[in-house]
Amino acid sequence: MTSKSSVAHRVAVAPMMDWTDRNCRFFHRQMTRRAMLYTEMVTAPAVIHGPKPRLLDYSAAEHPVALQLGGSDPAELAAATRIARDWHYDEVNLNVGCPSDRVQSGCFGAVLMLRPDLVADCVKAMQDQADVPVTVKCRIGVDDQAPEQVLPAFLDTMARAGVRHVIVHARKAWLQGLSPKENREIPPLDYPLVIEMKRQFPDLTLCINGGITSLSQARGLLDQGLDGVMLGRAAYHDPASVLIGADALWGDTFAPDPLQVVEAMRPYIADHLAAGGRIHAITRHMLGLFHGRPGARLWRRVLSEGVGRPGAGLDLIDAAVDAMQDAQAGA
């Protein structure tokens, strides 16, 4: 299982609340066959008590895909992991990195960096119910913790609990005084510390997250010994630049151009509309596909302004492509 996880994580797209839903993941999969994709965080109580198909369903085309769970009760996390087995995710990940107020009040996310033994109990309980790797996504520390002391101790605790793969967001989380958005931007990045952790824990698969905005940057981090890189906002806002061509890191030549990605999305959009869905649920994730390219502004504008039109369908995609290409021809 460790080998499968290591290969999948050479590049990964981070779990992002309100962004990496199943439509976003299907879209991202049209640009990379290899990168590991993550769900938005789903709390263990939601999986246990909530609408399971709505929370857990996904397209088989999304593989490899991981479920990220939030929680701090070992029994609840075990139950959620057991339920999720029927959905055949490739990995189950425990969130020990999210700094939002909601996760603090629920005692999960980054606040768990303060309770590594509890995290160990959680992952052991999850492993007992899992038939795929159980991984952890964490920060380098929180608040006034000293990361150079806290992170190695945390990783050692995870390794002793049987965890073989950890994704480290190379920033502290400040649980008081910074918003979740500020926590993604203000605390300084410490890549050297995460690289040092790989040297100290050579048997752990270590993936780095935070501030990675290009494939060349990703390659540089891999070249320094890390097992994988995880991209977040760059993969959402400028997906073509960081996902098309990412498979070359596995020696794979798959690299469609953005127009081919649009064509690949058409049957999926058609099925979504036929099932009664709104096109905006998909096109909102596609706005950045042509970021930085001629006509990108018109692509975004046509899609954004047209989604509210009654009956908006694949003709809206055609109109956006035509407007962009007209702009390119006139440039």
C-alpha positions as CSV (number, residue, x, y, z in Angstrom):
1,M,0.0,0.0,0.0
2,T,2.9,2.4,0.7
3,S,4.2,1.9,-2.8
4,K,0.9,2.7,-4.4
5,S,0.5,5.9,-2.2
6,S,4.1,7.0,-2.9
7,V,3.6,6.8,-6.7
8,A,0.3,8.6,-6.6
9,H,1.6,11.4,-4.6
10,R,4.5,12.6,-6.8
11,V,2.0,15.4,-7.6
12,A,-1.2,15.9,-5.7
13,V,-4.0,18.5,-5.7
14,A,-4.8,19.7,-2.2
15,P,-8.2,19.3,-0.6
16,M,-9.9,22.7,-0.7
17,M,-13.2,23.5,0.9
18,D,-15.9,24.7,-1.6
19,W,-13.5,24.0,-4.5
20,T,-12.4,20.4,-4.9
21,D,-15.8,18.9,-5.3
22,R,-16.5,16.0,-7.6
23,N,-17.0,18.3,-10.6
24,C,-13.7,20.0,-10.0
25,R,-11.9,16.7,-9.6
26,F,-13.3,15.4,-12.9
27,F,-12.1,18.6,-14.6
28,H,-8.6,18.3,-13.1
29,R,-8.4,14.6,-14.2
30,Q,-8.8,15.7,-17.8
31,M,-5.4,17.4,-17.4
32,T,-3.5,14.7,-15.5
33,R,-3.9,10.9,-15.3
34,R,-1.4,10.5,-12.5
35,A,-1.8,13.2,-9.8
36,M,-3.6,12.2,-6.6
37,L,-6.9,14.2,-6.2
38,Y,-8.5,14.9,-2.9
39,T,-12.0,15.5,-1.8
40,E,-13.0,18.5,0.2
41,M,-12.7,17.7,3.9
42,V,-15.8,15.8,5.1
43,T,-16.3,15.4,8.9
44,A,-16.6,12.0,10.3
45,P,-20.1,12.7,11.9
46,A,-21.3,13.9,8.5
47,V,-20.3,10.6,6.9
48,I,-22.0,8.7,9.7
49,H,-25.2,10.6,9.9
50,G,-25.4,12.6,6.7
51,P,-26.5,11.9,3.1
52,K,-23.7,9.4,2.2
53,P,-24.1,9.3,-1.6
54,R,-24.1,13.1,-1.8
55,L,-21.0,13.3,0.4
56,L,-19.1,10.3,-1.0
57,D,-20.1,9.6,-4.6
58,Y,-17.6,10.4,-7.4
59,S,-16.8,9.4,-10.9
60,A,-14.6,6.3,-11.5
61,A,-12.6,8.5,-13.9
62,E,-11.3,10.4,-10.9
63,H,-8.9,7.7,-9.7
64,P,-6.5,8.0,-8.0
65,V,-8.7,9.9,-5.5
66,A,-8.5,10.3,-1.8
67,L,-11.1,11.0,0.9
68,Q,-10.1,13.6,3.5
69,L,-11.8,13.2,6.8
70,G,-12.0,15.7,9.7
71,G,-12.5,14.7,13.3
72,S,-10.9,13.8,16.6
73,D,-13.0,11.0,18.0
74,P,-11.3,7.7,17.1
75,A,-14.5,5.7,17.2
76,E,-16.2,8.2,14.8
77,L,-13.3,8.3,12.5
78,A,-13.2,4.5,12.5
79,A,-16.9,4.3,11.6
80,A,-16.5,6.9,8.8
81,T,-13.6,5.0,7.4
82,R,-15.5,1.7,7.5
83,I,-18.5,3.3,5.7
84,A,-16.2,4.9,3.0
85,R,-14.8,1.4,2.1
86,D,-17.8,0.8,0.0
87,W,-16.8,3.8,-2.2
88,H,-13.4,2.4,-2.9
89,Y,-11.3,5.5,-2.5
90,D,-7.5,5.0,-3.0
91,E,-6.6,6.6,0.3
92,V,-8.2,8.0,3.5
93,N,-6.5,11.2,4.8
94,L,-6.9,12.8,8.3
95,N,-7.0,16.6,8.4
96,V,-4.5,17.9,11.0
97,G,-3.9,21.2,9.2
98,C,-7.1,23.2,8.7
99,P,-7.0,26.3,10.9
100,S,-10.6,27.6,10.7
101,D,-12.7,28.5,13.7
102,R,-15.1,25.8,12.9
103,V,-12.5,23.1,13.2
104,Q,-11.1,24.5,16.4
105,S,-14.5,24.4,18.1
106,G,-14.9,20.8,16.9
107,C,-11.3,19.9,18.0
108,F,-10.1,18.8,14.6
109,G,-7.8,20.2,12.0
110,A,-4.7,22.1,13.0
111,V,-5.6,22.3,16.7
112,L,-4.8,18.5,16.8
113,M,-1.1,19.4,16.3
114,L,-1.3,20.1,20.1
115,R,-2.5,16.5,20.7
116,P,-0.3,14.1,18.8
117,D,-1.2,11.2,20.9
118,L,-4.8,11.7,20.2
119,V,-4.0,11.8,16.4
120,A,-2.1,8.5,16.8
121,D,-5.2,7.0,18.4
122,C,-7.3,8.3,15.6
123,V,-5.1,6.9,12.8
124,K,-4.8,3.6,14.5
125,A,-8.6,3.3,14.7
126,M,-8.9,4.3,11.0
127,Q,-6.3,1.8,10.0
128,D,-8.2,-1.0,11.7
129,Q,-11.2,-0.2,9.3
130,A,-9.3,0.7,6.2
131,D,-8.3,-1.4,3.2
132,V,-6.2,1.5,1.7
133,P,-3.5,3.7,3.1
134,V,-4.4,6.1,5.9
135,T,-2.4,9.3,5.7
136,V,-2.1,12.5,7.6
137,K,-2.0,16.1,6.4
138,C,-0.5,18.5,9.0
139,R,1.2,21.8,9.6
140,I,4.8,22.3,10.9
141,G,3.2,23.6,14.1
142,V,0.7,26.0,15.6
143,D,0.9,29.2,17.6
144,D,4.0,29.5,19.7
145,Q,5.2,26.0,19.1
146,A,8.8,25.6,17.8
147,P,8.4,23.7,14.5
148,E,12.0,22.3,14.7
149,Q,11.0,20.5,17.9
150,V,7.3,19.9,17.3
151,L,7.4,18.5,13.7
152,P,10.0,15.7,14.3
153,A,8.2,14.7,17.4
154,F,4.8,14.6,15.6
155,L,6.2,12.6,12.7
156,D,7.8,10.2,15.1
157,T,4.5,9.7,16.8
158,M,2.8,9.1,13.4
159,A,5.4,6.6,12.3
160,R,5.0,4.7,15.5
161,A,1.3,4.7,15.0
162,G,1.8,3.0,11.6
163,V,1.4,6.0,9.3
164,R,3.6,5.7,6.3
165,H,2.7,8.9,4.4
166,V,2.4,12.4,5.7
167,I,1.7,15.6,3.8
168,V,3.2,18.6,5.5
169,H,1.9,22.2,4.9
170,A,5.2,24.0,5.4
171,R,3.7,26.8,7.4
172,K,2.6,27.2,11.0
173,A,-1.1,27.7,11.7
174,W,-2.1,30.6,14.0
175,L,-5.2,29.5,15.8
176,Q,-5.8,33.0,17.2
177,G,-5.5,36.2,15.3
178,L,-5.4,35.0,11.7
179,S,-8.3,34.1,9.4
180,P,-8.1,30.8,7.5
181,K,-7.2,32.8,4.3
182,E,-4.4,34.6,6.2
183,N,-3.2,31.3,7.5
184,R,-2.6,30.2,3.9
185,E,-0.5,33.3,3.2
186,I,1.0,35.1,6.2
187,P,3.0,32.5,8.2
188,P,6.3,32.1,6.5
189,L,7.1,28.9,4.6
190,D,9.8,26.7,5.9
191,Y,10.7,24.3,3.1
192,P,14.2,23.4,4.5
193,L,12.6,22.0,7.7
194,V,10.4,19.7,5.7
195,I,13.3,18.6,3.5
196,E,15.3,17.9,6.7
197,M,12.4,15.8,8.0
198,K,12.8,13.6,5.0
199,R,16.4,13.1,5.9
200,Q,15.5,12.2,9.5
201,F,12.6,10.0,8.5
202,P,13.7,8.3,5.3
203,D,11.1,5.5,5.6
204,L,8.2,8.0,5.6
205,T,6.7,9.1,2.4
206,L,6.8,12.9,2.8
207,C,4.9,15.3,0.6
208,I,5.2,19.1,0.8
209,N,2.4,21.6,0.5
210,G,2.3,25.4,0.7
211,G,3.2,28.1,-1.8
212,I,4.0,25.8,-4.7
213,T,2.9,27.6,-7.9
214,S,4.7,25.9,-10.8
215,L,5.9,22.6,-12.1
216,S,9.5,23.8,-12.1
217,Q,9.2,24.6,-8.4
218,A,7.7,21.2,-7.8
219,R,10.6,19.5,-9.7
220,G,13.1,21.4,-7.6
221,L,11.5,20.2,-4.4
222,L,11.4,16.6,-5.6
223,D,15.1,16.9,-6.6
224,Q,15.9,17.7,-3.0
225,G,14.6,14.3,-1.9
226,L,11.0,14.9,-1.1
227,D,8.6,12.2,-2.3
228,G,5.8,14.4,-3.5
229,V,4.4,17.9,-3.9
230,M,0.9,19.1,-3.3
231,L,-0.5,22.1,-5.1
232,G,-3.5,24.1,-3.9
233,R,-4.6,27.4,-5.1
234,A,-2.4,27.4,-8.2
235,A,-4.0,24.1,-9.4
236,Y,-7.4,25.8,-9.0
237,H,-6.8,29.3,-10.5
238,D,-4.3,28.3,-13.2
239,P,-4.8,24.5,-13.7
240,A,-3.4,24.2,-17.1
241,S,0.0,25.6,-16.1
242,V,0.5,23.2,-13.2
243,L,-1.5,20.1,-14.2
244,I,-1.0,19.8,-18.0
245,G,2.5,18.3,-18.2
246,A,2.6,17.1,-14.6
247,D,2.5,13.5,-15.7
248,A,6.0,13.9,-17.2
249,L,7.2,13.6,-13.6
250,W,6.2,9.9,-13.9
251,G,7.7,9.7,-17.5
252,D,4.2,9.9,-19.0
253,T,3.7,12.0,-22.1
254,F,0.0,12.7,-21.5
255,A,-0.4,16.5,-22.0
256,P,-3.6,17.7,-23.7
257,D,-4.0,21.3,-24.7
258,P,-6.7,23.3,-22.9
259,L,-9.1,23.1,-25.9
260,Q,-8.9,19.3,-25.8
261,V,-9.7,19.6,-22.1
262,V,-12.9,21.6,-23.0
263,E,-13.9,18.9,-25.5
264,A,-13.2,16.1,-22.9
265,M,-15.6,17.9,-20.5
266,R,-18.5,18.1,-22.9
267,P,-20.0,14.6,-22.4
268,Y,-19.7,15.1,-18.6
269,I,-21.4,18.4,-18.7
270,A,-24.1,17.0,-21.0
271,D,-24.8,14.1,-18.5
272,H,-24.9,16.6,-15.6
273,L,-27.4,18.7,-17.4
274,A,-29.5,15.7,-18.4
275,A,-29.7,14.7,-14.7
276,G,-31.1,18.2,-13.8
277,G,-27.9,19.9,-12.8
278,R,-26.9,23.5,-13.4
279,I,-24.0,24.2,-15.7
280,H,-22.5,26.7,-13.2
281,A,-21.7,23.7,-10.9
282,I,-19.1,22.7,-13.4
283,T,-18.1,25.8,-15.3
284,R,-17.2,27.7,-12.1
285,H,-14.2,25.4,-11.8
286,M,-13.2,25.9,-15.4
287,L,-12.8,29.7,-15.3
288,G,-9.0,29.6,-14.9
289,L,-8.4,27.1,-17.7
290,F,-6.9,29.7,-20.1
291,H,-5.3,31.8,-17.4
292,G,-2.6,34.1,-18.9
293,R,-3.5,33.2,-22.5
294,P,-5.0,35.5,-25.2
295,G,-8.7,35.7,-24.8
296,A,-8.8,34.3,-21.3
297,R,-10.8,37.3,-20.0
298,L,-13.5,36.8,-22.6
299,W,-13.6,33.0,-21.8
300,R,-14.3,33.9,-18.1
301,R,-16.7,36.7,-18.9
302,V,-18.9,34.6,-21.2
303,L,-19.0,31.7,-18.8
304,S,-19.7,33.9,-15.8
305,E,-22.4,36.0,-17.4
306,G,-24.1,33.2,-19.2
307,V,-24.7,30.7,-16.4
308,G,-27.7,32.5,-15.1
309,R,-29.5,32.3,-18.4
310,P,-32.4,29.8,-18.3
311,G,-31.5,26.7,-20.1
312,A,-27.8,27.5,-20.3
313,G,-26.1,24.4,-21.7
314,L,-23.3,23.3,-24.0
315,D,-24.0,26.3,-26.3
316,L,-22.5,28.5,-23.5
317,I,-19.2,26.5,-23.8
318,D,-19.3,27.0,-27.5
319,A,-19.9,30.8,-27.1
320,A,-17.0,31.1,-24.7
321,V,-14.6,29.2,-26.9
322,D,-15.7,31.3,-30.0
323,A,-15.3,34.6,-28.1
324,M,-11.8,33.6,-26.9
325,Q,-10.8,32.5,-30.4
326,D,-12.1,35.7,-32.0
327,A,-10.0,37.7,-29.5
328,Q,-7.0,35.6,-30.4
329,A,-7.5,36.1,-34.1
330,G,-7.8,39.8,-33.6
331,A,-4.8,40.1,-31.4
